[in-house]
């Protein structure tokens, strides 16, 4: 009877040890798995955050997307045709032409408006306001360019000034000047005309020669 009790105790003890061993071995096995999952999902320690990059510098005052400040309405310029050696574009007796001498208006201000430009005389007229260049129809004769009261609602006064990808001998950009499909071209008979090119090459391009700040009053 005593031996049977001893055997029973031994069996119970053996079972207890087996359960304890199983319990002890299962806990450590689960812990590393949890740690591995944690380390896999947790982000690595980030280095000290660097200061944010500064914002791109703003366009300098007076500059435009083209990078040429004289197309911002703040400078007065001479319009110099590239294809002539001495002549400049002037407004004389109300009409745009070229000369190699003195003229009534030889300086202009390019004032941006919705991606195009009003081309104003740099000096005000008798009424205290500058004139703007505008296209004039002449029946069967070529379109000419004349002085007009500035009006941004008039399509004939809104000019496109586009770089042609070249520079003059002084490093100034060279531009074409157009109104709609008509480009400003030199004409021996009519002065400066506005002409649709069709298949003809562009014959007249211009450099804009800076002559200092515009003295025209700023519009409200």
Phi, psi and omega in degrees: 000317178296319180294325179294319179296319178298319180296319180296316178299320180296319179296314180300317180297320180296319178296320180297318179296321180296316179297319179297319180295318180296317180297319181293323183283334183282326182294310179299328182294323181285329186294312178299324179298318178297317179297320180296318180295320180297316182291333180285329185264334182283136179291150176294155180300123182278143176293164179306130185294137179281154178296144182299150178299141179295151178296149177304141183298141180293156177298129182304147180302133180090353180265161178237179180300331179285347182087003182255108184295342181286352176261028181245007178078013184246358182234150174256138190225156166267135177265110187250112175296134182289328188279359174242159184265326186240331189287152171232162178276131180223160173252114185226128183054038174080007183230141179279128180211193176233153178206159172248017179232211181278155180208163181297313179226114179238358178242142184224158177238124179268108184256116183291145176206108177052045176085354176239189186222136159277135176252107186258152169291142183286344177247141176287153178273196183297330180277003178087003180240148174288161171264158174245151175284140179215156181276136178238131175275147185224044180065234181278351178278164182298155172295137176244173181241126186227170176280141179211159174294133186296131182206108183291348178276353180267113182300330180291351178255000183256112186253147173263129179243110188237129176294141179261004176086015178232167176231156178278184183296342179260008178084010178277144176298149177252137185235154161262151178234127184218160172232111188063233179265003184258127182261144178287118184233154177275139177227128180299329184271321189250001183085239177257124180243163174251119190225132172286134188279327188061235178268358182284149177287158175292122187259342184227125175231169191221145165255146179252111188266115184295129177235033173098178183296146174292141177257006178290142178293143178289140179277144177287000000 
